[in-house]
């Protein structure tokens, strides 16, 4: 009988995908489910991007491309970094992959040796910790809390650095908390990290365009961190292109070359048609992302208002992305029929089975007191879901 590797057995299934699968199975069995578990915009890809893809098919862009991507795409991304982020990455410092997820996984593989440490503020995106483990690294999880909007402090960061620290990995806007680091806060973090030139900073900015507070600021724009920052981005969230699968990095040349080498042995280049569509998307004035952002801000206000009506829930008002991450720990120890709610996994499953609302346990994101709720849904679905959640939680004894 086949025996699987210790490495694959050591990692967990993606909690967001697992909840999506359970929701789908329940729907297929006839149960009505409002799925607020997935991080996917409920918008269609803009028509001008779809037309660019059709044109690329008609023009026979169907051959293998360079591993890092078409030259024109790399030049377009280089211009985008200058225009939107005030970061200078030359085209040969950019690598396109099959989604930002692959980009980050490859960074772990090319940077991390056995037992190297990666500092990871919690809450974090579900796959970060598993990617570090797959690279034989050691995640150093730094807990944050709702009172400081789930942001790591310079003191926490400084106290976490050891001789084994290889990287600092974070996202802004953050999945799952929606937290957005201000320019001042990133400067404070930079004051710590600039003293440690051996530490690579990996900044996941996939939610860049969904920022309700200020113009997005990239830590890579700080001169003091030049040659330390890898900026990760993609098209999934800002352009509603989750299924198109294109992520990219801007990185110091040595790291970019290593990622090309790694990718060349795994997937080679991402889809040629997606690349052509991406050129059009990134050259275009980001009017569409701004419209999406405006809609998500209205929904953010709606869901925060509705969930605030539930006694014992603690919630803040996130500045970006399309999630809320309420603290539900006041419900731990409650009973429903013959079952006891011991943790956020139990609560999330209770909401799915009892109210028909799919959420994700905070355990998967490094904070077991919370659950992640996506508001990438219609206003009517959000209102109904919050009503169902309220009724279910108030039924607990």
C-alpha positions in Angstrom: 0.0 0.0 0.0 1.2 3.5 -0.9 2.5 5.5 2.1 2.3 9.3 1.8 5.2 11.5 2.8 5.6 12.8 6.3 5.7 16.3 4.8 2.2 16.1 3.3 0.8 14.4 6.4 2.2 17.2 8.6 0.2 20.0 6.9 -3.5 20.8 7.3 -6.2 21.1 4.7 -7.0 24.7 3.8 -9.8 25.6 6.2 -11.5 28.0 3.7 -11.6 25.4 1.0 -12.8 22.8 3.4 -15.7 25.0 4.5 -16.5 25.7 0.9 -16.6 22.0 0.2 -18.9 21.3 3.2 -21.2 24.2 2.1 -21.3 22.8 -1.5 -22.2 19.3 -0.2 -25.0 20.6 2.0 -26.4 22.7 -1.0 -26.3 19.6 -3.2 -28.3 17.7 -0.5 -31.0 20.4 -0.7 -30.1 22.6 2.2 -30.1 26.4 1.7 -26.7 27.8 2.5 -25.5 31.4 2.5 -21.8 31.0 1.9 -19.7 33.7 3.6 -16.6 31.6 3.8 -14.8 32.2 0.6 -12.5 35.1 -0.3 -13.8 35.8 -3.7 -15.4 39.0 -5.1 -19.0 38.5 -6.2 -18.3 40.6 -9.3 -17.7 39.5 -12.9 -14.4 40.2 -14.6 -14.7 43.5 -16.5 -15.7 43.2 -20.1 -12.6 45.0 -21.5 -10.4 42.3 -19.9 -12.5 39.5 -21.2 -12.3 41.0 -24.7 -8.5 41.2 -24.4 -8.5 37.5 -23.6 -10.7 36.7 -26.6 -8.5 38.7 -28.8 -5.4 36.9 -27.6 -7.1 33.5 -28.4 -7.9 34.8 -31.9 -4.3 36.0 -32.4 -3.0 32.5 -31.4 -1.2 33.4 -28.1 -1.3 29.7 -27.3 2.4 28.8 -27.0 4.7 28.5 -24.0 5.8 31.8 -22.7 9.0 32.7 -20.8 8.8 31.3 -17.3 8.5 34.7 -15.7 6.0 35.9 -18.2 5.8 37.9 -21.5 8.2 40.8 -21.7 5.4 43.2 -22.2 3.6 42.0 -19.1 6.8 42.3 -17.0 7.2 45.9 -18.3 3.6 46.7 -17.5 3.9 45.4 -14.0 7.1 47.4 -13.5 5.2 50.5 -14.6 2.3 49.6 -12.3 4.7 49.4 -9.3 6.1 52.9 -10.1 2.6 54.4 -10.8 0.7 52.9 -7.9 3.2 51.9 -5.2 6.2 54.2 -5.8 8.5 51.2 -6.0 11.2 50.7 -8.6 11.4 47.1 -9.8 13.0 46.5 -13.2 11.1 44.1 -15.5 13.7 41.4 -14.8 13.0 41.6 -11.1 9.4 40.5 -11.7 8.1 37.0 -11.8 4.5 36.0 -12.7 3.1 32.8 -11.3 -0.2 30.9 -11.2 -1.6 33.1 -8.5 -0.1 34.9 -5.5 -0.4 31.7 -3.6 2.2 30.1 -5.8 4.3 33.2 -5.6 4.5 33.0 -1.8 5.0 29.2 -1.7 8.0 29.6 -4.1 9.4 32.4 -1.9 9.4 30.0 1.0 11.1 27.3 -1.0 13.9 29.5 -2.3 14.5 31.4 1.0 14.0 29.0 3.8 16.4 26.3 5.1 15.5 23.7 7.7 14.6 25.4 11.0 14.9 28.9 9.6 12.4 31.2 11.4 9.7 33.2 9.7 7.9 35.8 11.8 4.2 35.7 11.2 1.7 38.1 12.8 -1.6 36.4 13.7 -4.2 36.5 12.4 -2.6 35.4 9.1 -3.9 34.0 5.9 -4.5 30.2 6.3 -1.8 29.0 3.9 1.1 31.0 5.2 1.9 28.7 8.1 1.6 25.6 6.1 3.8 27.0 3.3 6.5 27.7 5.9 6.2 24.1 7.2 6.4 22.7 3.7 9.8 24.5 3.3 11.0 23.0 6.6 10.9 26.4 8.3 9.6 27.3 11.7 6.7 29.8 11.9 7.1 32.3 14.8 3.6 33.3 15.4 3.1 36.7 17.1 -0.4 37.2 18.5 -2.3 40.5 18.0 -5.8 41.3 19.2 -8.9 43.2 18.3 -8.1 46.1 20.6 -5.1 47.2 18.3 -6.9 46.2 15.1 -4.9 43.0 14.9 -1.6 44.7 14.0 1.9 43.7 15.2 3.7 46.4 17.2 7.4 47.3 16.6 8.2 46.1 20.1 6.6 42.7 19.4 8.5 42.4 16.1 11.9 43.4 17.7 11.4 40.9 20.5 10.7 38.1 18.0 13.9 38.4 16.0 16.7 35.9 16.6 19.8 34.7 14.8 17.6 32.2 13.0 15.1 34.8 11.6 15.0 34.6 7.8 11.8 36.4 6.9 8.9 38.5 8.0 5.6 37.7 6.2 2.5 39.8 6.5 -0.4 41.2 4.5 -1.9 44.7 4.3 -4.9 44.9 3.8 -5.0 41.7 5.8 -6.9 38.5 5.2 -8.7 37.7 7.6 -8.9 40.8 9.7 -9.2 43.6 7.1 -6.5 45.5 9.0 -4.5 48.1 6.9 -1.1 49.3 8.1 -0.7 53.1 7.7 2.5 54.7 6.3 3.5 55.7 9.9 3.0 52.1 11.2 5.0 50.7 8.3 7.8 53.2 9.0 7.9 52.0 12.6 8.2 48.4 11.4 10.9 49.5 9.0 12.9 51.1 11.8 13.2 47.6 13.3 13.8 45.6 10.2 16.4 48.0 8.6 18.8 46.9 11.3 18.6 43.3 10.1 19.6 43.3 6.4 19.5 39.5 6.4 15.8 39.4 7.0 13.6 39.4 3.9 10.3 41.2 4.2 7.4 39.6 2.2 4.5 42.0 1.8 1.3 40.4 0.5 -0.7 43.2 -1.1 -3.3 41.3 -3.0 -6.1 43.4 -1.5 -4.3 46.7 -2.4 -7.4 48.1 -4.3 -9.8 47.3 -1.5 -8.8 49.9 1.0 -11.4 52.1 2.7 -9.2 54.4 4.7 -6.3 55.9 2.8 -4.4 55.5 -0.4 -2.6 52.2 -0.2 1.0 52.5 1.0 3.6 49.8 0.2 6.4 49.0 2.7 8.7 48.5 -0.3 8.5 52.2 -1.1 10.6 53.0 2.0 14.2 53.7 1.0 15.5 52.3 4.2 14.3 48.8 3.2 15.6 48.9 -0.4 16.8 45.4 -1.4 14.9 43.7 1.6 11.3 43.7 0.4 9.5 41.3 -1.9 6.1 42.7 -2.9 3.4 40.2 -3.8 0.3 41.1 -5.7 -2.1 39.7 -8.4 -5.3 40.2 -10.2 -7.8 38.0 -8.2 -9.2 40.5 -5.8 -8.9 43.9 -7.5 -10.1 42.8 -10.9 -12.4 39.9 -9.9 -10.2 37.4 -11.7 -9.9 34.6 -9.1 -10.1 31.8 -11.6 -7.7 33.4 -14.1 -4.8 32.6 -11.9 -2.1 35.2 -12.2 0.0 36.5 -9.3 3.3 38.3 -9.4 6.2 39.4 -7.3 8.7 42.3 -7.5 11.9 41.2 -5.7 15.6 41.7 -5.3 17.3 40.3 -8.4 18.8 37.3 -6.6 15.4 36.3 -5.2 13.6 36.8 -8.6 16.2 34.6 -10.3 15.7 31.9 -7.7 11.9 31.9 -8.2 12.3 31.7 -11.9 14.6 28.7 -11.4 12.1 27.0 -9.0 9.1 27.8 -11.2 10.8 26.4 -14.2 11.0 23.0 -12.6 7.3 23.1 -11.4 4.7 24.8 -13.5 6.8 26.9 -15.9 4.8 30.0 -17.0 1.2 30.7 -16.1 -1.5 30.7 -18.8 -0.6 32.7 -21.9 -4.1 34.0 -22.4 -4.3 35.2 -18.8 -1.0 37.0 -19.3 -2.4 38.9 -22.3 -5.5 39.9 -20.4 -3.4 41.0 -17.5 -1.5 43.4 -19.7 -4.8 45.1 -20.5 -6.0 45.1 -16.9 -2.9 46.6 -15.5 -2.5 49.3 -18.2 -6.1 50.4 -17.6 -7.0 53.2 -15.2 -8.2 51.3 -12.1 -11.7 52.7 -12.3 -13.2 49.2 -11.9 -11.4 48.4 -8.7 -12.5 51.7 -7.2 -16.1 50.9 -8.0 -15.7 47.5 -6.3 -14.1 49.2 -3.3 -17.0 51.6 -2.9 -19.5 48.8 -2.9 -17.4 46.7 -0.4 -17.2 49.7 1.9 -21.0 50.0 1.9 -21.3 46.3 2.7 -18.6 46.6 5.4 -20.7 49.3 7.1 -23.8 47.1 6.8 -22.3 43.9 8.2 -20.6 45.7 11.1 -23.9 47.4 12.0 -25.8 44.2 11.8 -23.4 42.1 13.8 -23.0 44.8 16.4 -26.6 44.1 17.3 -25.7 40.7 18.6 -24.9 40.7 22.3 -21.6 39.2 23.4 -20.0 39.6 20.0 -17.0 41.9 19.9 -16.2 43.5 16.5 -14.1 46.3 15.1 -14.5 48.2 11.8 -11.9 46.9 9.3 -10.2 49.3 6.9 -9.8 47.0 3.9 -10.4 43.6 2.2 -13.9 42.2 2.5 -13.9 40.4 5.8 -14.9 40.9 9.4 -13.2 39.0 12.1 -15.4 39.2 15.2 -14.3 37.8 18.6 -16.9 35.2 19.5 -15.2 33.8 22.6 -18.1 34.9 24.9 -20.1 32.0 23.4 -17.5 29.3 24.3 -19.0 27.0 26.9 -22.5 27.5 25.7 -24.8 24.6 24.9 -27.2 23.7 22.1 -29.3 20.6 22.8 -26.8 18.0 23.8 -23.7 19.8 22.2 -21.2 22.1 23.8 -19.6 25.0 21.9 -15.9 24.6 23.1 -14.1 26.8 20.5 -14.5 28.7 17.2 -14.5 25.5 15.2 -17.5 24.3 17.1 -19.2 27.7 16.7 -18.5 27.9 13.0 -19.9 24.4 12.4 -22.9 25.2 14.6 -23.7 28.3 12.5 -23.4 26.2 9.3 -25.7 23.3 10.5 -28.1 25.4 12.5 -28.4 28.6 10.6 -27.2 27.7 7.1 -24.5 30.3 7.2 -20.9 29.3 6.2 -18.1 31.1 8.1 -14.5 30.0 8.8 -13.0 29.2 12.3 -10.4 31.7 13.4 -8.1 28.7 14.5 -7.1 28.4 10.8 -5.9 32.0 10.9 -4.0 31.8 14.2 -6.7 33.3 16.4 -9.1 30.8 18.0 -11.3 33.4 19.6 -12.6 34.7 16.3 -14.4 33.6 13.1 -13.9 35.0 9.6 -17.0 36.3 7.8 -16.8 37.4 4.2 -19.1 40.2 3.0 -18.4 39.4 -0.7 -22.1 38.8 -1.0 -25.2 40.8 -1.9 -26.7 43.2 0.7 -29.8 41.0 1.0 -27.6 38.0 1.7 -25.6 39.9 4.3 -28.8 41.1 6.1 -30.4 37.6 6.0 -27.1 35.9 7.1 -26.7 38.3 10.1 -30.3 37.7 11.1 -29.8 33.9 11.0 -26.5 34.2 12.9 -28.2 36.4 15.6 -31.1 34.0 16.0 -28.8 31.0 16.3 -26.4 32.6 18.8 -29.3 33.8 20.9 -30.6 30.2 21.1 -27.5 29.1 22.9 -27.8 28.4 26.6 
